[in-house]
Amino acid sequence: MSVPEILMSTQPVMYETGYEDWPYAYAGSCFPVKWRDKLYIVSAFHCFENFDVKPESTLYPIPGSNTEFFGFCRTLRAKNNKSDDLKHFDHVALEVCSKTHSIEQISAVNAVDLSNESSVLSLGSNKIREVWLRGYLRDCPDHQIDYEKAKITQQAYVTNGLVSTRESLSGNCSILKVKIPTPEKYSPDGMSGSAVYSEDIFGNILLSGMVIEFNIYTEEYIVIDSTLIRELLCQENT
């Protein structure tokens, strides 16, 4: 799986509002992961909490369709009781209902299979050569829902260029700095829930974490480690 292919799987969190006048809205980014034949959509929990939205309201498109979306049967989160804070708890994984969707629909989604232990690589590893992020910034001019024109458009922002990584004071989290975290004068709002993919020294594309926050003073992303997400799915599938 190439970098462009896996990055394209990161989608905006679009959800149904329940209001007739403005039925849809955006709230951050999300990305898929797999555990063998199961598919999960992962995002930052605050993307939903901030707007009082249920995570299962997420409209993640079925590949090849602009009008059909995956349905979910379970909402999963993991808490590390040994951690001093709850920053790592800012995540949610939605299990796609395999009884509703065909194997073909699920297999059509490009996603890292976390049942393979070597599919994840923490940002603290010295084997990382490069990182990539793809998210949906609120300030991108073509990322909007125009109700007057009855038109929904999406515009992603992709960045790479690893500058540095370091351990966060928050457990299960890392601090990531890239060359151009956002375009100049753009707010980082919308990048939460974006996957952080890394390329190791052998050329493998791996999942390293998920963005949950941005420090505007140091221009660094706070990232939940991918091992936490993998451990969550491992517990649910054993």
Secondary structure per residue as TSV (DSSP state, phi and psi in degrees):
chain	resnum	aa	ss	phi	psi
A	1	M	-	360.0	127.8
A	2	S	-	-84.2	166.6
A	3	V	H	-61.0	-49.0
A	4	P	H	-58.6	-38.2
A	5	E	H	-64.6	-46.6
A	6	I	H	-72.0	-33.5
A	7	L	H	-67.1	-34.2
A	8	M	H	-63.7	-19.3
A	9	S	T	-76.5	-18.7
A	10	T	-	-71.6	123.2
A	11	Q	E	-123.6	161.9
A	12	P	E	-72.0	149.2
A	13	V	E	-77.7	102.3
A	14	M	E	-110.1	138.1
A	15	Y	E	-141.6	161.9
A	16	E	E	-85.3	127.9
A	17	T	-	-83.3	-26.1
A	18	G	S	89.5	0.3
A	19	Y	-	-104.2	134.5
A	20	E	S	-66.7	-37.1
A	21	D	S	-73.4	-30.3
A	22	W	S	-142.1	80.0
A	23	P	-	-70.1	-17.7
A	24	Y	E	-129.9	154.0
A	25	A	E	-154.7	161.7
A	26	Y	E	-104.0	151.2
A	27	A	E	-158.0	70.9
A	28	G	E	90.6	-156.6
A	29	S	E	-129.8	165.0
A	30	C	E	-152.6	164.4
A	31	F	E	-150.7	157.2
A	32	P	E	-95.8	151.1
A	33	V	E	-137.6	161.2
A	34	K	E	-123.6	156.9
A	35	W	E	-131.9	97.3
A	36	R	T	55.7	-114.9
A	37	D	T	-94.6	8.1
A	38	K	E	-99.7	145.3
A	39	L	E	-116.8	137.6
A	40	Y	E	-130.0	143.4
A	41	I	E	-108.7	126.2
A	42	V	E	-115.6	141.2
A	43	S	E	-155.0	177.0
A	44	A	-	-81.2	133.2
A	45	F	T	-63.7	-32.4
A	46	H	H	-67.2	-19.8
A	47	C	H	-59.8	-30.1
A	48	F	H	-94.5	-42.1
A	49	E	H	-61.6	-39.0
A	50	N	T	-64.2	-24.1
A	51	F	T	-113.0	11.4
A	52	D	T	54.6	47.7
A	53	V	-	-116.0	140.1
A	54	K	-	-76.2	132.4
A	55	P	G	-54.7	-34.4
A	56	E	G	-69.4	-2.9
A	57	S	G	-79.9	-5.3
A	58	T	B	-57.3	135.4
A	59	L	-	-107.2	86.9
A	60	Y	-	-95.8	120.6
A	61	P	B	-70.4	142.1
A	62	I	-	-74.2	130.8
A	63	P	T	-52.6	134.4
A	64	G	T	90.1	0.2
A	65	S	-	-136.2	141.1
A	66	N	S	-101.8	-3.3
A	67	T	S	-122.8	-6.2
A	68	E	-	-113.7	139.0
A	69	F	B	-132.2	155.9
A	70	F	-	-72.0	144.6
A	71	G	-	-103.0	154.9
A	72	F	E	-120.5	148.0
A	73	C	E	-114.5	-17.9
A	74	R	E	-147.3	148.9
A	75	T	E	-117.0	123.6
A	76	L	E	-120.9	141.0
A	77	R	-	-144.4	155.9
A	78	A	-	-130.8	135.7
A	79	K	-	-120.0	131.7
A	80	N	-	-92.0	103.5
A	81	N	T	-68.4	-12.7
A	82	K	T	-87.9	-8.6
A	83	S	S	-79.0	147.2
A	84	D	S	-78.8	-18.6
A	85	D	S	-137.7	178.4
A	86	L	S	-112.4	16.9
A	87	K	G	-58.2	-36.8
A	88	H	G	-67.5	-16.2
A	89	F	G	-80.5	-1.0
A	90	D	-	-82.4	61.2
A	91	H	-	-150.5	160.9
A	92	V	E	-153.6	140.6
A	93	A	E	-121.3	126.8
A	94	L	E	-105.4	120.5
A	95	E	E	-83.5	122.9
A	96	V	E	-70.0	134.7
A	97	C	-	-72.4	110.1
A	98	S	T	-74.0	-16.5
A	99	K	T	-77.9	-22.3
A	100	T	T	-94.5	-31.5
A	101	H	S	-114.2	145.4
A	102	S	-	-76.7	162.8
A	103	I	H	-61.3	-35.5
A	104	E	H	-64.5	-41.5
A	105	Q	H	-65.2	-42.9
A	106	I	H	-70.1	-42.2
A	107	S	H	-70.3	-18.2
A	108	A	T	-73.6	-13.2
A	109	V	S	-84.8	124.6
A	110	N	-	-77.3	116.4
A	111	A	-	-154.6	151.0
A	112	V	E	-71.8	134.2
A	113	D	E	-90.7	105.9
A	114	L	T	-77.1	-4.8
A	115	S	T	-68.3	-17.9
A	116	N	S	-89.7	114.4
A	117	E	G	-59.3	-28.3
A	118	S	G	-85.6	8.8
A	119	S	G	-83.5	-8.6
A	120	V	B	-118.6	150.9
A	121	L	-	-147.7	115.6
A	122	S	-	-64.9	149.1
A	123	L	T	-64.8	-18.1
A	124	G	T	-79.2	-4.1
A	125	S	-	-71.5	142.3
A	126	N	T	-84.9	5.5
A	127	K	T	-94.3	-1.1
A	128	I	E	-79.9	128.4
A	129	R	E	-100.2	-34.7
A	130	E	E	-157.6	158.8
A	131	V	E	-130.8	155.0
A	132	W	E	-136.4	142.9
A	133	L	E	-132.7	143.0
A	134	R	E	-135.8	119.7
A	135	G	E	-142.3	179.4
A	136	Y	-	-120.2	88.8
A	137	L	-	-67.3	136.7
A	138	R	T	-60.9	-31.6
A	139	D	T	-82.5	-7.2
A	140	C	-	-61.8	125.1
A	141	P	T	-61.9	-28.5
A	142	D	T	-100.0	15.5
A	143	H	-	-108.0	90.8
A	144	Q	E	-160.5	162.2
A	145	I	E	-117.1	109.1
A	146	D	E	-99.7	104.8
A	147	Y	T	-76.3	-27.1
A	148	E	T	-66.3	-38.4
A	149	K	T	-95.9	-0.5
A	150	A	T	51.7	51.4
A	151	K	E	-136.0	132.7
A	152	I	E	-112.1	123.8
A	153	T	E	-124.9	152.3
A	154	Q	-	-128.4	140.2
A	155	Q	-	-139.8	117.8
A	156	A	-	-93.4	155.9
A	157	Y	E	-118.7	125.8
A	158	V	E	-114.7	133.9
A	159	T	E	-141.4	155.5
A	160	N	E	-151.6	-159.9
A	161	G	-	91.5	75.5
A	162	L	E	-64.9	126.0
A	163	V	E	-103.7	-52.7
A	164	S	E	-163.0	157.8
A	165	T	E	-136.6	150.4
A	166	R	E	-154.8	160.7
A	167	E	E	-72.3	138.0
A	168	S	-	-84.5	154.5
A	169	L	S	-67.8	-21.7
A	170	S	S	-83.7	131.9
A	171	G	T	-62.0	147.2
A	172	N	T	64.5	20.7
A	173	C	E	-132.3	155.7
A	174	S	E	-132.0	163.7
A	175	I	E	-109.4	127.1
A	176	L	E	-122.5	131.8
A	177	K	E	-120.7	128.2
A	178	V	E	-119.5	166.0
A	179	K	S	-61.0	-47.4
A	180	I	-	-128.8	86.1
A	181	P	S	-62.6	-36.1
A	182	T	S	-146.6	157.8
A	183	P	-	-59.9	154.7
A	184	E	T	-56.8	131.1
A	185	K	T	71.6	6.8
A	186	Y	-	-87.7	140.1
A	187	S	-	-72.5	147.2
A	188	P	-	-76.2	-4.4
A	189	D	T	-56.5	128.0
A	190	G	T	113.4	-19.0
A	191	M	-	-79.7	-18.9
A	192	S	T	-59.0	136.0
A	193	G	T	93.8	-4.0
A	194	S	-	-75.7	139.2
A	195	A	E	-74.3	146.8
A	196	V	E	-110.3	111.5
A	197	Y	E	-102.0	145.4
A	198	S	E	-125.4	152.8
A	199	E	E	-109.7	125.3
A	200	D	E	-87.5	-180.0
A	201	I	T	-67.9	-11.0
A	202	F	T	-99.7	1.1
A	203	G	-	89.4	6.9
A	204	N	-	-78.9	140.3
A	205	I	E	-97.6	119.2
A	206	L	E	-129.8	160.4
A	207	L	E	-90.3	126.7
A	208	S	E	-109.4	-18.5
A	209	G	E	163.8	-165.6
A	210	M	E	-141.1	134.4
A	211	V	E	-70.1	133.2
A	212	I	E	-125.4	-14.1
A	213	E	E	-163.4	159.8
A	214	F	E	-134.7	130.6
A	215	N	E	-91.6	109.2
A	216	I	T	-70.3	-18.1
A	217	Y	T	-83.9	-40.8
A	218	T	T	-98.7	-8.2
A	219	E	T	55.1	50.3
A	220	E	E	-125.6	147.5
A	221	Y	E	-90.5	141.9
A	222	I	E	-98.1	128.3
A	223	V	E	-127.4	128.6
A	224	I	E	-74.4	133.9
A	225	D	E	-68.2	141.0
A	226	S	H	-65.5	-23.1
A	227	T	H	-65.4	-29.9
A	228	L	H	-66.4	-42.7
A	229	I	H	-66.2	-40.6
A	230	R	H	-64.5	-42.3
A	231	E	H	-63.9	-36.4
A	232	L	H	-60.9	-48.3
A	233	L	H	-70.7	-32.3
A	234	C	H	-63.0	-43.6
A	235	Q	H	-64.5	-36.5
A	236	E	H	-76.5	-16.5
A	237	N	T	-116.4	19.4
A	238	T	-	-117.1	360.0
